[in-house]
């Protein structure tokens, strides 16, 4: 099985999801973020020896100023990266040197985090 990365749409009605990194990371980033103007956060440590990187549309805040990605902003801020704003869909990758894939336990953890957040939002009437 090829390595996977995690896609977090800005649209709250679209669930975050893991996708295979096929055929390569750059192709996945272009397809999922829908731009060729990419930028990423520095490595964000989420546990001892485990980090993530969040890839964004570098021009997204200019071209789509109303598409804030609140889920990605919260994820980054929860681990100490004070992201001022992210726009549109983002892709979360691993941050290990030479390996951009996310470990399966991190993917399961992200699934759980976002499922719990969606359940809380639905129960509160936010969605």
Backbone as CSV, one residue per row, in Angstrom:
resi,resn,N_x,N_y,N_z,CA_x,CA_y,CA_z,C_x,C_y,C_z
1,UNK,0.847,-1.179,0.000,0.000,0.000,0.000,0.887,1.234,0.000
2,UNK,0.626,2.162,-0.925,1.419,3.399,-0.930,1.131,4.218,0.323
3,UNK,2.051,5.108,0.643,1.840,5.983,1.781,0.631,6.881,1.558
4,UNK,0.138,7.440,2.654,-1.043,8.298,2.547,-0.780,9.646,3.201
5,UNK,-1.572,10.614,2.767,-1.582,11.962,3.337,-3.030,12.279,3.679
6,UNK,-3.273,13.417,4.334,-4.607,13.738,4.830,-5.100,15.037,4.226
7,UNK,-6.296,15.007,3.662,-6.897,16.164,3.007,-7.956,16.756,3.929
8,UNK,-7.870,18.067,4.186,-8.849,18.757,5.025,-9.496,19.866,4.195
9,UNK,-10.721,19.631,3.706,-11.411,20.669,2.939,-11.830,21.840,3.832
10,UNK,-11.915,23.023,3.244,-12.421,24.180,3.984,-13.920,24.065,4.202
11,UNK,-14.619,23.477,3.255,-16.066,23.299,3.330,-16.394,22.303,4.448
12,UNK,-17.076,22.774,5.481,-17.378,21.921,6.634,-18.319,20.770,6.324
13,UNK,-18.982,20.815,5.172,-19.858,19.698,4.805,-19.083,18.565,4.131
14,UNK,-17.827,18.816,3.790,-16.977,17.785,3.198,-16.076,17.202,4.276
15,UNK,-16.103,15.887,4.464,-15.277,15.296,5.524,-13.793,15.255,5.159
16,UNK,-12.930,15.468,6.136,-11.501,15.244,5.907,-11.290,13.760,5.583
17,UNK,-10.220,13.446,4.832,-10.014,12.067,4.422,-8.542,11.813,4.115
18,UNK,-8.150,10.570,4.273,-6.809,10.143,3.878,-6.845,9.747,2.411
19,UNK,-5.798,10.092,1.672,-5.685,9.711,0.269,-4.302,9.125,0.027
20,UNK,-4.246,8.203,-0.928,-2.966,7.595,-1.293,-2.077,8.625,-1.970
21,UNK,-0.813,8.562,-1.689,0.145,9.476,-2.282,0.609,8.882,-3.615
22,UNK,-0.310,8.891,-4.586,-0.024,8.316,-5.900,-0.280,9.330,-6.983
23,UNK,0.514,9.463,-7.982,1.775,8.747,-8.136,2.900,9.358,-7.291
24,UNK,2.730,10.615,-6.873,3.749,11.247,-6.022,3.106,12.408,-5.263
25,UNK,3.841,12.954,-4.315,3.292,14.010,-3.463,2.875,15.243,-4.263
26,UNK,3.701,15.695,-5.170,3.379,16.913,-5.909,2.081,16.772,-6.705
27,UNK,1.871,15.635,-7.321,0.640,15.395,-8.071,-0.572,15.436,-7.140
28,UNK,-0.439,14.827,-5.975,-1.538,14.830,-4.999,-1.819,16.253,-4.520
29,UNK,-0.777,17.012,-4.224,-0.969,18.391,-3.767,-1.680,19.227,-4.821
30,UNK,-1.215,19.152,-6.070,-1.860,19.908,-7.151,-3.328,19.518,-7.292
31,UNK,-3.613,18.231,-7.257,-4.984,17.749,-7.456,-5.892,18.146,-6.289
32,UNK,-5.470,17.910,-5.080,-6.330,18.118,-3.909,-6.481,19.589,-3.541
33,UNK,-5.412,20.354,-3.640,-5.473,21.773,-3.289,-5.948,22.600,-4.479
34,UNK,-5.839,22.047,-5.661,-6.319,22.683,-6.895,-5.578,23.978,-7.200
35,UNK,-4.259,23.907,-7.082,-3.407,25.034,-7.435,-2.001,24.524,-7.679
36,UNK,-1.198,25.339,-8.346,0.217,25.027,-8.479,1.059,26.029,-7.695
37,UNK,0.398,26.893,-6.935,1.073,27.858,-6.058,1.006,27.315,-4.638
38,UNK,1.989,26.535,-4.261,1.964,25.837,-2.975,2.936,26.444,-1.969
39,UNK,2.565,26.297,-0.707,3.451,26.654,0.394,3.137,25.695,1.529
40,UNK,4.044,25.574,2.467,3.773,24.698,3.613,4.234,25.348,4.901
41,UNK,3.670,24.868,5.987,4.107,25.303,7.303,5.481,24.694,7.564
42,UNK,6.183,25.213,8.546,7.352,24.483,9.030,6.862,23.181,9.662
43,UNK,7.754,22.294,9.974,7.370,21.064,10.659,6.714,21.409,11.992
44,UNK,5.550,20.796,12.242,4.805,21.029,13.476,4.860,19.749,14.300
45,UNK,5.581,19.737,15.436,5.633,18.522,16.247,4.285,18.256,16.923
46,UNK,3.779,17.014,16.801,2.505,16.663,17.430,2.681,15.611,18.525
47,UNK,3.846,14.991,18.572,4.201,14.014,19.605,5.717,13.866,19.530
48,UNK,6.344,13.310,20.574,7.796,13.130,20.504,8.196,12.331,19.252
49,UNK,9.010,12.941,18.414,9.501,12.275,17.215,8.519,12.212,16.052
50,UNK,7.339,12.847,16.190,6.329,12.821,15.128,5.934,14.253,14.792
51,UNK,6.009,14.577,13.521,5.621,15.912,13.090,4.748,15.862,11.860
52,UNK,4.077,16.979,11.618,3.266,17.120,10.411,3.665,18.408,9.705
53,UNK,3.293,18.488,8.457,3.458,19.700,7.666,2.116,19.948,6.984
54,UNK,1.655,21.182,6.965,0.375,21.514,6.339,0.650,22.292,5.052
55,UNK,0.210,21.724,3.927,0.393,22.336,2.608,-0.845,23.138,2.249
56,UNK,-0.620,24.349,1.744,-1.721,25.274,1.461,-1.578,25.892,0.074
57,UNK,-2.686,26.455,-0.397,-2.702,27.264,-1.611,-2.068,28.601,-1.238
58,UNK,-0.895,28.890,-1.791,-0.147,30.081,-1.421,-0.899,31.374,-1.753
59,UNK,-1.775,31.339,-2.741,-2.530,32.529,-3.114,-3.993,32.440,-2.671
60,UNK,-4.341,31.411,-1.922,-5.734,31.166,-1.556,-6.412,32.300,-0.821
61,UNK,-5.700,32.963,0.069,-6.318,34.048,0.821,-6.605,35.260,-0.059
62,UNK,-5.870,35.374,-1.159,-6.103,36.474,-2.094,-7.215,36.110,-3.070
63,UNK,-7.132,34.902,-3.630,-8.090,34.509,-4.665,-9.420,34.004,-4.110
64,UNK,-9.421,33.514,-2.882,-10.642,32.991,-2.246,-10.705,33.469,-0.792
65,UNK,-10.854,34.772,-0.564,-10.758,35.322,0.791,-11.854,34.854,1.748
66,UNK,-12.926,34.276,1.240,-14.011,33.829,2.121,-13.957,32.349,2.448
67,UNK,-12.973,31.618,1.938,-12.888,30.177,2.159,-11.853,29.845,3.230
68,UNK,-12.116,30.221,4.466,-11.206,29.941,5.577,-11.302,28.464,5.956
69,UNK,-10.168,27.857,6.246,-10.154,26.455,6.644,-9.989,26.384,8.164
70,UNK,-11.118,26.527,8.858,-11.090,26.582,10.320,-10.550,25.298,10.949
71,UNK,-10.836,24.146,10.346,-10.339,22.878,10.916,-8.819,22.822,10.863
72,UNK,-8.233,23.235,9.749,-6.776,23.210,9.622,-6.130,24.249,10.542
73,UNK,-6.760,25.403,10.669,-6.233,26.440,11.566,-6.222,25.924,13.000
74,UNK,-7.322,25.303,13.426,-7.385,24.759,14.792,-6.352,23.675,15.021
75,UNK,-6.173,22.793,14.031,-5.170,21.731,14.160,-3.783,22.328,14.352
76,UNK,-3.408,23.284,13.521,-2.086,23.905,13.630,-1.909,24.602,14.974
77,UNK,-2.903,25.374,15.372,-2.795,26.122,16.638,-2.763,25.204,17.853
78,UNK,-3.444,24.067,17.771,-3.447,23.125,18.896,-2.044,22.595,19.196
79,UNK,-1.169,22.633,18.197,0.194,22.139,18.384,1.234,23.242,18.304
80,UNK,0.813,24.471,18.581,1.756,25.559,18.761,2.125,26.356,17.530
81,UNK,1.560,26.028,16.367,1.842,26.838,15.181,0.734,27.868,15.060
82,UNK,1.068,29.119,15.280,0.051,30.170,15.296,-0.273,30.631,13.878
83,UNK,-0.991,29.795,13.179,-1.397,30.103,11.806,-2.367,31.270,11.829
84,UNK,-2.058,32.341,11.113,-3.004,33.454,11.080,-4.272,33.069,10.323
85,UNK,-4.111,32.288,9.252,-5.260,31.872,8.455,-4.787,30.891,7.392
86,UNK,-5.638,29.959,7.046,-5.438,29.083,5.887,-6.710,29.193,5.067
87,UNK,-6.558,29.182,3.769,-7.728,29.224,2.891,-7.816,27.936,2.090
88,UNK,-9.044,27.585,1.751,-9.323,26.465,0.868,-8.867,25.133,1.466
89,UNK,-8.833,24.123,0.628,-8.424,22.785,1.064,-6.929,22.773,1.358
90,UNK,-6.544,22.038,2.398,-5.131,21.849,2.725,-4.828,20.350,2.723
91,UNK,-3.551,20.034,2.638,-3.099,18.641,2.716,-2.082,18.545,3.837
92,UNK,-2.276,17.578,4.729,-1.369,17.342,5.846,-0.475,16.164,5.488
93,UNK,0.832,16.385,5.587,1.792,15.314,5.315,2.627,15.071,6.559
94,UNK,3.384,13.996,6.512,4.354,13.753,7.563,5.509,14.728,7.416
95,UNK,6.336,14.791,8.439,7.463,15.722,8.409,8.793,15.011,8.627
96,UNK,8.809,13.691,8.489,10.061,12.956,8.651,10.972,13.243,7.457
97,UNK,12.259,13.399,7.691,13.170,13.669,6.569,13.065,12.580,5.503
98,UNK,12.776,12.996,4.268,12.714,12.059,3.162,11.451,11.218,3.085
99,UNK,10.495,11.463,3.973,9.256,10.671,3.949,8.082,11.571,4.294
100,UNK,7.298,11.919,3.281,6.164,12.826,3.471,4.883,12.110,3.864
101,UNK,4.899,10.779,3.927,3.681,10.052,4.265,3.377,10.186,5.752
102,UNK,2.106,10.035,6.076,1.697,10.065,7.482,1.662,8.644,8.030
103,UNK,2.166,8.439,9.227,2.021,7.121,9.843,0.534,6.784,10.019
104,UNK,0.191,5.511,9.906,-1.211,5.096,10.009,-1.841,5.492,11.347
105,UNK,-1.067,5.478,12.431,-1.646,5.866,13.719,-2.014,7.352,13.733
106,UNK,-1.286,8.188,13.004,-1.618,9.614,12.913,-2.885,9.788,12.064
107,UNK,-3.019,9.002,10.996,-4.238,9.064,10.179,-5.453,8.658,11.010
108,UNK,-5.336,7.570,11.780,-6.457,7.147,12.637,-6.782,8.225,13.670
109,UNK,-5.751,8.850,14.223,-5.956,9.914,15.206,-6.677,11.098,14.567
110,UNK,-6.249,11.514,13.366,-6.922,12.616,12.667,-8.374,12.255,12.359
111,UNK,-8.613,11.015,11.910,-9.993,10.559,11.672,-10.836,10.724,12.936
112,UNK,-10.292,10.285,14.068,-11.028,10.364,15.338,-11.287,11.808,15.758
113,UNK,-10.276,12.658,15.626,-10.411,14.066,16.012,-11.507,14.740,15.194
114,UNK,-11.475,14.552,13.884,-12.450,15.232,13.037,-13.835,14.600,13.132
115,UNK,-13.913,13.303,13.378,-15.224,12.673,13.567,-15.875,13.203,14.847
116,UNK,-15.102,13.329,15.910,-15.640,13.849,17.173,-16.082,15.312,17.010
117,UNK,-15.298,16.100,16.289,-15.663,17.500,16.068,-16.943,17.609,15.241
118,UNK,-17.087,16.759,14.218,-18.288,16.792,13.387,-19.509,16.362,14.194
119,UNK,-19.320,15.359,15.050,-20.441,14.901,15.886,-20.859,15.993,16.863
120,UNK,-19.907,16.691,17.435,-20.224,17.770,18.366,-20.947,18.915,17.641
121,UNK,-20.477,19.247,16.428,-21.103,20.328,15.667,-22.521,19.956,15.253
122,UNK,-22.722,18.707,14.847,-24.051,18.252,14.437,-24.995,18.245,15.630
123,UNK,-24.524,17.761,16.769,-25.344,17.711,17.977,-25.719,19.082,18.486
124,UNK,-24.867,20.074,18.222,-25.134,21.423,18.708,-25.958,22.240,17.716
125,UNK,-26.224,21.650,16.536,-26.980,22.360,15.527,-26.152,23.268,14.640
126,UNK,-24.795,23.203,14.768,-23.944,24.038,13.938,-23.908,23.564,12.494
127,UNK,-24.111,22.277,12.277,-24.114,21.735,10.907,-25.463,21.157,10.578
